[in-house]
């Protein structure tokens, strides 16, 4: 999720910025927004695999009846467990504001895939039988529909959790909800760092052991302003932004040297990158010259607006 190169670069270049923790006590008096979709992306497939493995063993032993509604319920219970544990752990912290933010997660959009949570899909029963008997006409996948989101939300609210349901880009919504530089976002989506979440908690897997990155500390370590960090994230591949021969270290060096993307794009160094084999192939694939590609494909100003949240924090 997000800019794949960002965390490996931070980890290798600035390991001290990733602060490990085995407790949530430091969140006392703070505000934290939970990117439920980030947690569920991990837990849903684990829930799917374990549930199907268990149900397949029953099927092969002779229990041929398949209750698809019960199967859905079991998968959702299993997938939501890390969120329930998180709610339980955070509810013990004094003077903390916790908000769970959740939205739908679309499955693979292909006729050969069947979403096991979609009990209204007429193909699901035959797809499950095929899976249990080792045939593969359909492939099973998993995705959260609106009714699944409501089911998980209700279970959280039954435990007195505060939940916000949003349509898309849940990581961004979490960052938008932050009201001060002391706010936290729990998410493994690296885009929340690009969006400027003040503090990001990562690697939560149902236990209190996780890690945290402070955005202001990150800017100071990289010797970049917030505006320059946004340009760095764009150049590093935000939303598949492509400039040839760019890797995290080089992107960082370029922004420190040229200060802005405008100055980089007007430099001779930028031109040399497109004279490479990779650069030539990229222009050929788009059937454009360099000026056309820069102006029509590299729409960095629009991306800047997307990433420029909470200017007043930095």
Helices and strands as residue ranges (DSSP letters): H 4-13, G 15-17, E 19-21, G 25-27, E 31-35, H 36-60, H 68-90, E 97-102, E 113-115, H 124-132, E 139-141, H 146-158, E 163-165, H 170-177, E 184-186, H 191-194, E 199-202, E 210-214, H 215-222, H 226-235, G 238-240, H 248-258, H 261-265, H 268-274, H 277-286, H 290-296, H 300-307, G 311-313
